[in-house]
Amino acid sequence: MLHVVHHADYMAPAPTRGSFRFDKYMAVMQVLRASGFAITQHAPEPSPREWLEAVHDPAYVEEVFTASVPREKERRIGFPVTPHIAQRVRHTNGDTWLAAQLALRHGYAANSAAGSHHALHETGAGYCVFNDLAVTANRLLTTGDANRVLIVDCDVHQGDGTASLMAGREDVFTLSLHAEKNFPARKARSSHDVNLPDGTDDDAYMEALAGHLPRVLDEFAPDFVLYQAGVDPHRDDKLGRLALTDEGLIARDRFVLGEARSRGLPVASALGGGYGEDPVTVAARHARSMLAMAYPRAPVEHLLAVGTAFTPV
């Protein structure tokens, strides 16, 4: 069973400035519902303001809540922060928290949005307004649901915001595997960074992942894993520089989940990046990612069929 958290606010009107598209979020849920796999959908509550202010500058949180983000920060984010966007990002942060709570009960659960790993203390960046990974990690530790949280980031772009927000904490470890020459040009310092050359394929990627993740799990010994499962390492991604196939992404996700679950660790995933002209094609990659982890024994060919015959409604 896939436990997935989703809210209607994830869809937003097309931005008046910038190129970011929100239409993939509806398509992800449509593809999941048409996949033939059993899913249970959960609706999140919006994130309370104090959760956000625990990791972000309260002045910036106020700018977002009142839709008064300065133009220079909106340019860094990549789209205007409207009242709808302000409500949306409260739900996406509540979503990752709820996914974490569901993972504690079921072993694995997914957020159908977010993974906003570029958001920093005083501003958003790179299509990210608030950093749900940092917010959720902090909440898990504050509530005592976890004592040590590992954030595994497999987006093609480095999780610079998460690394910066969690820097210096002994109870959070940030592991980022990303394209070395991709955004951001100026990288932060994660607890451990794995810089991958352009064109890294399935075999080389899995070699790198297998060479680092098990050791981090054993040495840091977390009791909870947050997973940023961006599908933009795909060879056809509009903003990626790596060369993973559909099969490679499935192998990646199953390896992350398998290594965590073999140690008895709950895993909550967030959607992360995935870009292309056809939102359904990108949505199918995200859907397969979640299903691969929720159904680790499902035949790969069944997962590869997800979304191939889907017609959006």
N, C-alpha and C positions, 0 to 999 in steps of 0.2 A: 504494500500500500504506500502510495506517495502522499505524504502530508505536505500540502503547499499552501502558503499564505498569500492572499491576493486581495486587492481592494479596487473598486471602480475608479478611485481617484488616481490610479497609476496612469491612466490615460489623461493626456492634457491637450488643450488646443495647440495647433501648430504654432511654434514661437514666431514672433514678428521679426526677430533678429536671430542669426545663428543658423546652423544646419542640423541640429540634433533632432532626431525623430522619436516620438513617443508611441508610434503605432505598433511597434513590435510587442509591447506589453500586453495588449489585447490579443494579439495573434498567438503569443505563447500559451495563454490559457485556452484559446480555441483549439490549438494543435493538441494540447494535453487532453482535452475533453474528447477529442476525436481519435485518440491514439489506441483505444481499446484496453489500455491499462487502467486499473482501479486507482482513483485519486480521491482524496478528501480535501476540500477547500475550506480554509479558515480565514476569517476576516479580522484584521488587526484593529486595535484602538490606536488613535494618534499618540505619538510620543509626547509625554509631558515635557514642558519647557525645561524643568530642572535637570532632566536626563541629558538634554542637549547642552545645557550650560555647564555640565560637569566636564565636558571635553572641549567645547567651543567657547569663544569669547562671548559673554552675555550681550555685549553691544552688537556683535554680528548677528546673534540669534534674534535680537530685537529688530534689526534691519530686515531679516527674512520674514519674521512674523507680521511685520507691518508693510511688507512689499515695498520697502524703501532702500533696497540695496543700491549703493552707488554704482554709477555706470561703469567705472573701471573694474569693480568686482564682478559685475554682470558679464563684462567682456572676458574676464578670466574664467568664469563659469561656462560661458558659451551660449547663454540664452537669458532673456529677461526673467527676473523673479517676480511673477505676478501673484495675486492672492491665491489663484488655483495652484500654482507651483508651491507656494508656502504650505498649503494644506496637504499637497501631495507628499512633500518630503517629511512631514510629520508622520504620515501613514507609513512611508517606506522604512523609516527608522523604527516605528512600532512593529513593523512587519518582521524585521530581522530579530528583534527581541522575542516576538511570539514564536518564530521559527526555532529559536534557541530553547524556549520552554517546551515546545513540542519534541525537539530532539532529546531533551532530558527524559521524556516519557517513552519515545518510540525508537530512539537510536539515531534517526536521521529525519530531518525536515528541511524544506526549502522555502526561501523567499523568492517570489516570482519577479522581484525588482531589486533595486539597490546594488550593494557592492560598491558603494560610492567612496572609493579609496583615495581620491585625489583631494578631498575636502580637508582644509587646514584649520588651524585654531581661529584665525580672524577672517577667513574668507573661504568661499568655495573655489573650485578650479576643475577644469577638464570634465565638464558636464556633471559635476558632483557639488551638491549644496551643503549637506551635512554628512558626516562620516558615520554611517550606520554600523560599520565594523567596530570602530573605536567606541561608539556609544554603547553597543551591546556588550562588548568585552568589559567595559567599565561597570555596567549594570550587573553582569554575572558575578563579578568580583565583589561589588558593593553589597549585593544581596546574599552572598555566601553560596550561591549556586555553583560556583567554581572557585578554586584557589589559584589556578594557573591556566591561562588561556593561550592557545597557539592559534595565530591567524595565518593561514596558508593562502597565499595570493598567487593564482596562476593566470591572471589576466596578462595580456601581451604587454601592457604598460605597467611600469613599476608602481607599487602601492605607496607612493611618496607621502601622501597625507597620513595614512595609517602609521607609517614608520615614524613620522614626525610627532604625531599626537601620542604615540605609545613609547617614545624614546625615553630611556632611563628607568623604565618600570621593570622590576625583577619578576613580576607576576604575569607579564605578557611578553610573548615572543612573536616577532613578525618575520615570516619567511616569504620572500618574493622571488618567483621565477618569471623573467620578463625578457623582452628583446632589448638588448643593450643599447641600440641606436634609435629606439623609439621614444615617444613622449613619456615622461617629461625630459627635456634636454638636460636639465639639472636634476640629478637624482638625489634623493635623501638617502640616509643610511638605515636600512632595516637591521634587525638583529642578525639576519643572514640574507644576503642577496646572491642570486644566481643569474649572472648576465649571459644571455644566450645570443649567439651571432645570427645575423639575418639568414633566413632559409633553413633554420633548424627544423629537421623533419621528425617523424614519429619516433624512430629508433633513437636518435640523438636526444630528443626531449625526454623520453622515458629513461634513458641512461642517466641524465642529469637529475631527474626527479627521484629515481631509485637511489642515486648516490648521496642525496641530501636529506630527504624527508624522514626515512627511518631513523637516521642518526639524531636528527633534531627531536623526534618524538621520544627517543630513548634517553637523551641527555637532558632535555628540558623537562620531560615528564609532566605534560599538561594533564588536566582532567576535563578539558573541553576544547573542541576544535571548531573554529569559524573558518569557512572555506569560501574564498572569492573565486567563483568558477566561471570567469569570463571565457567566452568562446572565440574571442578575437585572435588567439594564436592560429586559427584556421587559415589554411593557405589561400582561401578566396576572400578573406576579410578585407574590407575597404581600408581599415586603418592598421592592419597588422603587418608584421615583417617576417613572421615565422611561416612554417609550411606544414602544419598538422592537417591530417585528413579527418573525416568524420570518425573513422575507426580509431585514430590516434587520440581524439578528444575523449571518446568512450573509455579507452584504456587508461588515460590520465585520470579521469574522474573515478573510475573503479579502483585504481591504485590508491588514490588519496583516501577514499572511503575505507578500503580494505585494510590499509595500514592503521588507520584510527580505530576501526571497529575490532580488529584483532587484538587491540590493547584495551578493549572495553570502553572506548571513548565516544561520547555522543558527538555528532557532526551536524552543524547547521550551515547550509550554503546560501549564498546570495548570488544574484544573477550575473552581475558584472557586465563587461563590454562585449559587444558583438555588433558589427556594422556592415551595411550593404544596401544596395538599391531596393531589394525585394525584402520587405519585413517578414514575410512568411518563411523564406529560406533561413533568415537569421533566427527567427522564433523557433523553427524546427531544431536548430542546433542547441538552443537553450533547453528545449523540451527534452531532447535526447539526453542531455547532460543530467537533468534531474531524474529521469527515469532510469538511467544507467546506475545511479546510486541507490535509488529506491528499490530497484529490481536487479541486484547484482548477479543473479543466475539467469536472467533473461537472455536468450540467444542474441548475439550481436546483430544478426540479420533482421530480427524483429525490431530492434531499436533503429536500425538504419532505415526501415520502412516508415518510421514515424514522420508524418508531415509530407511524404512524397506525393500522396494523392489528395492532399487537403485543399479545399477551395474555401477561402474566407467568406464569411457571411456578414 
